[in-house]
Amino acid sequence: MRASFPFLAALVLGGLLWLPSPSQGQTPDFPTESWSLERCLEHALTHNLSLQQAQLGLERGDIGLLAAKGAFLPNLNASMSYGVNIGQRIDPFTNQFATNAVQSSNYGLSSGVTLFNGFQNHLNLRRARLGLDLAQANVEIAQNNVALTVASAYLNILFQEEFLRIANLNADATSRQVNRVEKLVAAGAAAESDLYDVKAQQAADLSAVVNAENAVQLATLNLAQLLQLDVEDAERMDVVAPAEGMLQASSMPVSSDAAVAFALSQFPDMRAAELQVTDAYLGLDLAKAARYPSIRGSYSTGSGYSGNRQEAVVDPVYTNFTIPTTQGIELTVPVETSEGVYETMSFQDQLSNNINQSIFFSMSIPLFNNFGIASGVKRAEVDVMAAQLSKDQTAQALTQSVESAWADARAAKRTFEANSDALEAAELAMTNAEARFEAGAISALEYADARTRVDNARINALRTRYDYVFKTRILDFYMGRPLSL
């Protein structure tokens, strides 16, 4: 069952189960390290990989927003080329045939901007901003899920430790029974089959102790893995239990309606689902925008160099000759009488002389593209319906989670009340046993058994109180109440 609640409230929950470790006065084989729920939550929210992945979504959202804003700006690109032509060609800079090997190079700057594309840039910008909000909601969801998972694993350790205490008490009581029956069998006051029965019970109780110890170790390992601790830190982990005076349950609402209403309006799960619906509608608008024509403007400027372009160092000398024609018209023809001297024009001069510029506007009108645009619109419409269904599923799951939390809290309350009544009855029985023991009406073994029953009742009451308090705190999260102890 998936549950989610405000992240800051999850940290407040850490105060519920925080106190120094009860084993601080002991001297273990290796130094232990106390872990309260508050410390577990803080550590998990810093080191959890799923949460780090969700936080990367914020960085992707920032990058996407920057790209969407940049789409409104013109681009700017520089280009250059260099080549050697061998064979006959028309030199673009001299407009003459060239047959020798000619070196040439081109340099240019170009810029283009989208003037209109069916408002796709505006839609993409809105979608990028929406994506950033969605990434933030996903981070909050991840924080909530991590906090609840860690808190549940932490509480499971406390439960398993209480089960271990009960198993040890039961094993001790059975051991006393074995000693008592052994004496009775030796005295001939009991059948030997009675001894077999209690020894079988003793073996079962010892097996229960081993199983309980394994359960504690596995629960601790599970929490250590959630916290991503290394082997040494996991071995030193000592989960602290709350002081009994700190276990104060919150008041139970009459029904789950108020909690459901708050969760549906405030939880990041619903906010993320609503953002996904909005994103799907923007995707539909983008698909429809592909039907509109697009207009682009571009500007480019450039220059070039050719090794075949010559300039005169010494100008040639021309002499005009007059040639009579048969029609009586005289033609004046210049004839070169002294050759000029030429050399390749310098690189700088060619760049200056060969500058060219161009401005273009282009329009693209979609007429038929193999049903690509129509298919895109249909897919976007399906995406909208899928997002709406996903939102409904999220609301349904969240409602079920809140209702289950309320039912769990109510059941935990009834169980706690029943165990409190059982503890009260066991304490009355213990008071009676103390009086009878002082009067010599019962043996020390019977008195010890009565004490064991009281201890078991107290452990059960404390264990169910853990459960009750924890589940009422979870319900508080769903109801948006400030937590207090």
C-alpha positions as CSV (number, residue, x, y, z in Angstrom):
1,M,0.0,0.0,0.0
2,R,1.5,3.3,-1.0
3,A,1.2,6.2,1.5
4,S,2.4,9.7,1.5
5,F,2.5,12.6,3.9
6,P,4.1,16.0,4.4
7,F,7.9,15.7,4.5
8,L,8.5,18.0,7.4
9,A,5.9,16.1,9.5
10,A,7.9,13.0,8.9
11,L,10.9,14.6,10.6
12,V,8.7,15.7,13.5
13,L,7.8,12.0,13.9
14,G,11.4,11.4,14.8
15,G,10.9,13.2,18.0
16,L,8.2,10.7,19.0
17,L,10.7,7.9,19.4
18,W,13.9,9.6,20.5
19,L,15.7,9.1,23.7
20,P,19.2,7.8,24.8
21,S,19.8,4.1,24.3
22,P,18.8,2.0,27.3
23,S,22.0,0.0,26.8
24,Q,24.4,2.9,27.4
25,G,25.3,1.6,30.8
26,Q,26.3,-1.7,29.4
27,T,29.8,-2.7,28.1
28,P,29.3,-4.6,24.9
29,D,32.0,-6.5,23.0
30,F,32.1,-3.7,20.5
31,P,31.1,-0.1,20.8
32,T,27.5,0.5,19.8
33,E,26.1,3.5,18.1
34,S,22.6,4.8,19.1
35,W,20.1,5.4,16.3
36,S,16.9,7.2,17.1
37,L,14.2,7.5,14.5
38,E,15.0,11.1,14.0
39,R,18.6,10.2,13.1
40,C,17.5,7.4,10.8
41,L,15.2,9.8,8.9
42,E,17.9,12.5,8.5
43,H,20.4,9.9,7.4
44,A,18.0,8.3,4.9
45,L,16.9,11.6,3.4
46,T,20.6,12.5,2.8
47,H,21.9,9.2,1.4
48,N,18.8,7.5,-0.2
49,L,19.5,6.8,-3.9
50,S,15.9,7.0,-5.0
51,L,15.6,10.5,-3.4
52,Q,18.9,11.5,-5.1
53,Q,17.4,10.4,-8.4
54,A,14.3,12.4,-7.8
55,Q,16.4,15.5,-6.9
56,L,18.2,15.1,-10.3
57,G,14.8,15.7,-11.8
58,L,15.0,19.3,-10.5
59,E,18.2,19.8,-12.3
60,R,16.8,18.4,-15.5
61,G,13.8,20.7,-15.1
62,D,16.1,23.8,-14.8
63,I,18.0,22.7,-17.9
64,G,14.7,22.2,-19.8
65,L,13.5,25.6,-18.7
66,L,16.7,27.3,-19.9
67,A,16.3,25.5,-23.3
68,A,12.7,26.5,-23.6
69,K,13.6,30.2,-23.0
70,G,16.5,29.9,-25.5
71,A,14.1,28.8,-28.3
72,F,12.9,32.4,-28.5
73,L,16.3,33.8,-29.2
74,P,18.1,33.7,-32.6
75,N,20.9,31.3,-33.0
76,L,24.4,32.4,-34.1
77,N,26.9,30.1,-35.9
78,A,30.4,30.6,-37.4
79,S,31.7,28.5,-40.3
80,M,35.0,28.2,-42.1
81,S,36.4,25.9,-44.7
82,Y,39.7,25.3,-46.5
83,G,40.4,23.3,-49.7
84,V,42.6,22.8,-52.7
85,N,41.0,22.4,-56.1
86,I,42.9,20.5,-58.8
87,G,41.5,20.5,-62.3
88,Q,39.4,22.9,-64.3
89,R,36.8,24.9,-62.4
90,I,35.3,28.3,-62.3
91,D,36.9,30.3,-59.5
92,P,33.9,31.8,-57.5
93,F,36.0,34.8,-56.6
94,T,37.4,35.6,-60.1
95,N,34.7,34.1,-62.3
96,Q,37.4,32.7,-64.5
97,F,38.4,29.2,-65.4
98,A,41.2,27.8,-63.4
99,T,43.1,24.7,-64.3
100,N,45.9,24.9,-61.8
101,A,45.8,23.8,-58.2
102,V,44.0,26.6,-56.4
103,Q,43.8,27.0,-52.6
104,S,40.6,28.6,-51.3
105,S,38.9,29.2,-48.0
106,N,35.6,30.6,-46.8
107,Y,34.5,32.2,-43.6
108,G,31.1,33.2,-42.4
109,L,28.6,34.0,-39.7
110,S,24.9,33.0,-39.9
111,S,21.9,33.6,-37.6
112,G,18.3,32.4,-37.8
113,V,15.2,32.9,-35.7
114,T,11.8,31.4,-35.6
115,L,9.2,34.1,-36.2
116,F,6.2,31.9,-36.0
117,N,5.6,28.1,-35.5
118,G,2.1,27.8,-34.2
119,F,3.1,29.1,-30.7
120,Q,5.1,25.9,-30.1
121,N,7.8,27.9,-28.3
122,H,5.3,29.4,-25.9
123,L,3.8,26.0,-25.3
124,N,7.2,24.4,-24.7
125,L,8.0,27.2,-22.2
126,R,4.8,26.5,-20.3
127,R,5.6,22.8,-20.4
128,A,9.1,23.4,-19.1
129,R,7.8,25.4,-16.1
130,L,5.3,22.7,-15.5
131,G,8.0,20.1,-15.6
132,L,9.9,21.9,-12.9
133,D,6.8,21.9,-10.6
134,L,6.3,18.2,-11.4
135,A,9.9,17.5,-10.5
136,Q,9.5,19.2,-7.1
137,A,6.3,17.3,-6.4
138,N,8.2,14.0,-7.2
139,V,10.9,15.0,-4.8
140,E,8.3,15.5,-2.0
141,I,6.7,12.1,-2.9
142,A,10.1,10.4,-2.7
143,Q,10.9,12.1,0.6
144,N,7.5,11.0,2.1
145,N,7.9,7.4,0.9
146,V,11.5,7.2,2.2
147,A,10.4,8.6,5.6
148,L,7.5,6.2,5.9
149,T,9.6,3.2,4.8
150,V,12.3,4.0,7.3
151,A,9.8,4.6,10.1
152,S,8.1,1.3,9.5
153,A,11.4,-0.5,9.5
154,Y,12.4,1.2,12.7
155,L,9.1,0.3,14.4
156,N,9.5,-3.3,13.2
157,I,12.8,-3.6,15.1
158,L,11.0,-2.4,18.3
159,F,8.3,-4.9,17.7
160,Q,10.7,-7.8,17.2
161,E,12.7,-6.9,20.3
162,E,9.5,-7.0,22.3
163,F,8.7,-10.4,20.8
164,L,12.2,-11.5,21.9
165,R,11.6,-10.4,25.4
166,I,8.4,-12.3,25.6
167,A,10.1,-15.4,24.1
168,N,12.9,-15.2,26.8
169,L,10.4,-14.8,29.6
170,N,8.4,-17.8,28.3
171,A,11.6,-19.9,28.0
172,D,12.6,-18.9,31.6
173,A,9.1,-19.9,32.9
174,T,9.3,-23.2,31.1
175,S,12.8,-23.9,32.5
176,R,11.4,-23.4,36.0
177,Q,8.6,-25.8,35.2
178,V,11.2,-28.4,34.0
179,N,13.1,-28.2,37.2
180,R,9.9,-28.5,39.2
181,V,8.6,-31.6,37.3
182,E,12.1,-33.2,37.5
183,K,11.9,-32.9,41.3
184,L,8.4,-34.3,41.3
185,V,9.3,-37.2,39.1
186,A,12.3,-38.0,41.3
187,A,10.1,-38.0,44.3
188,G,7.5,-40.2,42.6
189,A,4.9,-37.5,42.7
190,A,4.5,-37.1,38.9
191,A,4.7,-39.4,35.9
192,E,7.8,-39.4,33.7
193,S,5.6,-38.5,30.7
194,D,4.9,-35.2,32.3
195,L,8.6,-34.4,32.2
196,Y,8.7,-35.3,28.5
197,D,5.9,-32.9,27.8
198,V,7.5,-29.9,29.6
199,K,10.9,-30.7,28.0
200,A,9.2,-30.6,24.6
201,Q,7.7,-27.3,25.5
202,Q,11.1,-26.1,26.7
203,A,12.6,-27.1,23.3
204,A,9.8,-25.2,21.5
205,D,10.4,-22.1,23.7
206,L,14.1,-22.2,23.0
207,S,13.4,-22.5,19.3
208,A,11.1,-19.4,19.6
209,V,13.9,-17.5,21.2
210,V,16.3,-18.3,18.4
211,N,13.6,-17.3,15.8
212,A,13.0,-14.1,17.7
213,E,16.7,-13.3,17.8
214,N,17.0,-14.0,14.0
215,A,13.9,-11.7,13.4
216,V,15.6,-8.9,15.4
217,Q,18.8,-9.3,13.4
218,L,17.0,-9.4,10.1
219,A,14.9,-6.3,11.0
220,T,18.0,-4.5,12.0
221,L,19.7,-5.5,8.7
222,N,16.7,-4.3,6.8
223,L,16.9,-0.9,8.4
224,A,20.7,-0.7,7.9
225,Q,20.2,-1.5,4.2
226,L,17.6,1.2,3.9
227,L,20.0,3.6,5.4
228,Q,22.8,2.3,3.1
229,L,25.2,1.7,6.0
230,D,28.3,-0.3,5.6
231,V,28.9,-3.6,7.4
232,E,30.8,-2.0,10.4
233,D,28.1,0.7,10.9
234,A,25.4,-1.9,10.7
235,E,27.0,-4.1,13.3
236,R,27.3,-1.1,15.7
237,M,23.7,-0.1,15.1
238,D,21.7,0.1,18.4
239,V,18.1,1.2,17.8
240,V,16.9,3.1,20.8
241,A,13.4,2.7,22.2
242,P,11.1,5.5,23.3
243,A,10.5,6.3,26.9
244,E,7.1,5.2,28.1
245,G,6.1,8.7,29.1
246,M,6.6,9.9,25.5
247,L,4.0,7.5,24.0
248,Q,0.9,9.7,23.9
249,A,-1.6,8.8,21.2
250,S,-3.5,11.5,19.3
251,S,-7.3,11.7,19.4
252,M,-9.1,9.5,16.9
253,P,-11.5,11.2,14.4
254,V,-15.0,9.8,14.1
255,S,-14.4,8.9,10.5
256,S,-11.7,9.1,7.8
257,D,-13.6,11.7,5.7
258,A,-11.6,14.7,7.0
259,A,-8.3,13.0,6.5
260,V,-9.3,11.9,3.0
261,A,-10.4,15.5,2.0
262,F,-7.1,17.0,3.3
263,A,-5.0,14.4,1.5
264,L,-6.8,14.8,-1.8
265,S,-6.3,18.6,-1.7
266,Q,-2.8,18.9,-0.2
267,F,-0.7,15.8,-0.9
268,P,2.1,16.0,-3.5
269,D,0.8,12.7,-5.0
270,M,-2.4,14.5,-6.2
271,R,-0.5,17.6,-7.2
272,A,1.8,15.5,-9.3
273,A,-1.2,13.8,-10.9
274,E,-2.9,17.1,-11.7
275,L,0.4,18.5,-13.2
276,Q,0.6,15.4,-15.4
277,V,-2.9,16.0,-16.7
278,T,-2.0,19.6,-17.5
279,D,1.2,18.4,-19.2
280,A,-0.8,16.0,-21.3
281,Y,-3.1,18.9,-22.5
282,L,0.0,20.9,-23.4
283,G,1.2,18.0,-25.4
284,L,-2.1,17.9,-27.2
285,D,-1.8,21.6,-28.0
286,L,1.8,21.1,-29.3
287,A,0.6,18.2,-31.5
288,K,-2.1,20.5,-33.0
289,A,0.4,23.4,-33.4
290,A,2.2,21.2,-36.0
291,R,-0.7,21.9,-38.4
292,Y,0.2,25.6,-38.6
293,P,2.7,27.1,-41.0
294,S,6.1,28.1,-39.7
295,I,8.1,31.2,-40.6
296,R,11.8,31.6,-40.2
297,G,14.2,34.5,-40.8
298,S,17.9,34.1,-41.4
299,Y,20.9,36.4,-41.9
300,S,24.4,35.4,-43.0
301,T,27.6,37.3,-43.9
302,G,30.8,35.9,-45.1
303,S,34.0,36.3,-47.1
304,G,36.6,34.2,-48.7
305,Y,40.0,33.8,-50.2
306,S,41.2,32.3,-53.5
307,G,44.8,31.6,-54.4
308,N,43.9,32.3,-58.1
309,R,42.9,35.9,-57.6
310,Q,45.5,38.2,-58.9
311,E,46.1,42.0,-58.7
312,A,48.5,44.2,-60.7
313,V,51.7,45.3,-59.1
314,V,52.8,47.1,-62.3
315,D,49.9,48.2,-64.6
316,P,50.2,47.2,-68.3
317,V,50.6,50.0,-70.9
318,Y,48.0,50.2,-73.6
319,T,48.3,52.1,-76.9
320,N,45.2,53.0,-78.9
321,F,45.2,52.1,-82.6
322,T,42.6,53.4,-85.1
323,I,41.3,50.8,-87.5
324,P,39.2,52.0,-90.5
325,T,36.2,49.8,-91.5
326,T,34.5,49.3,-94.9
327,Q,31.6,51.4,-93.7
328,G,33.8,54.3,-93.3
329,I,33.7,54.1,-89.5
330,E,37.0,54.2,-87.5
331,L,37.4,51.9,-84.5
332,T,39.8,52.7,-81.7
333,V,41.3,49.5,-80.2
334,P,43.6,49.5,-77.2
335,V,46.5,47.2,-77.6
336,E,48.8,46.2,-74.7
337,T,52.2,47.3,-75.6
338,S,53.8,46.7,-72.2
339,E,52.8,43.7,-70.0
340,G,51.8,44.3,-66.4
341,V,53.2,42.5,-63.4
342,Y,50.6,40.5,-61.3
343,E,50.7,38.7,-58.0
344,T,48.1,37.0,-55.8
345,M,46.0,39.4,-53.8
346,S,46.7,39.3,-50.1
347,F,44.6,37.4,-47.7
348,Q,43.4,40.5,-45.8
349,D,42.5,42.4,-49.0
350,Q,40.5,39.5,-50.3
351,L,38.6,39.1,-47.0
352,S,37.8,42.8,-47.2
353,N,36.8,42.8,-50.9
354,N,34.8,39.5,-50.9
355,I,32.4,40.3,-48.1
356,N,28.8,39.2,-48.9
357,Q,25.6,39.3,-46.9
358,S,22.2,37.8,-47.3
359,I,18.8,38.0,-45.6
360,F,16.2,35.3,-46.2
361,F,12.6,34.6,-45.0
362,S,11.1,31.2,-45.4
363,M,7.7,29.7,-44.8
364,S,6.8,26.0,-44.5
365,I,3.2,25.0,-44.8
366,P,2.3,21.4,-43.8
367,L,0.1,20.0,-46.5
368,F,0.6,16.2,-46.2
369,N,3.2,14.4,-44.2
370,N,2.1,10.7,-44.3
371,F,-0.5,11.2,-41.5
372,G,2.3,12.1,-39.1
373,I,0.6,15.2,-37.6
374,A,-2.8,13.5,-37.4
375,S,-1.3,10.5,-35.7
376,G,0.5,12.8,-33.3
377,V,-2.7,14.5,-32.4
378,K,-4.5,11.2,-31.8
379,R,-1.6,10.0,-29.6
380,A,-1.7,13.2,-27.6
381,E,-5.5,12.7,-27.0
382,V,-4.9,9.2,-25.7
383,D,-2.2,10.6,-23.4
384,V,-4.7,13.1,-22.0
385,M,-7.1,10.3,-21.2
386,A,-4.3,8.2,-19.7
387,A,-3.2,11.1,-17.5
388,Q,-6.8,11.6,-16.3
389,L,-7.2,7.9,-15.5
390,S,-3.8,8.0,-13.7
391,K,-5.1,11.0,-11.6
392,D,-8.2,9.1,-10.7
393,Q,-6.1,6.0,-9.8
394,T,-3.9,8.2,-7.6
395,A,-7.0,9.7,-5.9
396,Q,-8.4,6.2,-5.4
397,A,-5.1,4.8,-4.0
398,L,-4.7,7.8,-1.7
399,T,-8.2,7.5,-0.4
400,Q,-7.7,3.8,0.3
401,S,-4.4,4.6,2.1
402,V,-6.1,7.1,4.3
403,E,-9.0,4.9,5.0
404,S,-6.7,2.0,5.8
405,A,-4.6,4.2,8.1
406,W,-7.8,5.3,9.9
407,A,-8.9,1.6,10.2
408,D,-5.5,0.5,11.3
409,A,-5.4,3.2,14.0
410,R,-8.9,2.3,15.2
411,A,-7.9,-1.4,15.3
412,A,-4.7,-0.6,17.1
413,K,-6.6,1.4,19.7
414,R,-9.0,-1.5,20.4
415,T,-6.0,-3.9,20.6
416,F,-4.2,-1.5,23.0
417,E,-7.4,-1.1,25.1
418,A,-7.8,-4.9,25.3
419,N,-4.1,-5.4,26.3
420,S,-4.5,-2.6,28.9
421,D,-7.4,-4.5,30.4
422,A,-5.4,-7.7,30.3
423,L,-2.6,-5.9,32.1
424,E,-4.9,-4.6,34.7
425,A,-6.3,-8.1,35.3
426,A,-2.8,-9.6,35.5
427,E,-1.7,-6.9,38.0
428,L,-4.7,-7.8,40.1
429,A,-3.8,-11.4,39.9
430,M,-0.3,-10.6,40.8
431,T,-1.4,-8.6,43.9
432,N,-3.5,-11.6,44.9
433,A,-0.5,-14.0,44.3
434,E,1.7,-11.7,46.4
435,A,-0.7,-11.9,49.3
436,R,-1.1,-15.7,49.0
437,F,2.7,-16.1,48.8
438,E,3.2,-14.1,51.9
439,A,0.6,-16.2,53.6
440,G,2.3,-19.4,52.4
441,A,-0.6,-20.5,50.3
442,I,1.4,-20.8,47.1
443,S,5.0,-21.8,46.3
444,A,7.8,-19.6,45.0
445,L,7.5,-21.2,41.6
446,E,3.8,-20.3,41.4
447,Y,4.6,-16.8,42.5
448,A,7.3,-16.6,39.8
449,D,4.8,-17.7,37.2
450,A,2.4,-15.0,38.2
451,R,5.2,-12.5,37.9
452,T,5.9,-13.8,34.4
453,R,2.3,-13.4,33.4
454,V,2.4,-9.8,34.6
455,D,5.6,-9.2,32.6
456,N,4.1,-10.6,29.5
457,A,1.0,-8.5,29.9
458,R,3.1,-5.4,30.4
459,I,5.2,-6.2,27.3
460,N,2.1,-6.7,25.2
461,A,0.6,-3.5,26.5
462,L,3.7,-1.6,25.7
463,R,4.1,-3.2,22.2
464,T,0.5,-2.4,21.3
465,R,0.9,1.1,22.6
466,Y,3.8,1.6,20.2
467,D,1.6,0.4,17.4
468,Y,-1.3,2.6,18.5
469,V,0.8,5.8,18.9
470,F,2.6,5.3,15.6
471,K,-0.6,4.7,13.7
472,T,-2.3,7.7,15.2
473,R,0.7,9.8,14.2
474,I,0.4,8.5,10.6
475,L,-3.2,9.5,10.7
476,D,-2.2,12.9,11.9
477,F,-0.1,13.3,8.8
478,Y,-3.0,12.5,6.6
479,M,-5.1,15.1,8.4
480,G,-2.6,17.8,8.2
481,R,-2.4,18.3,12.0
482,P,0.7,19.7,13.6
483,L,2.4,17.0,15.6
484,S,3.1,17.4,19.3
485,L,4.1,15.1,22.2
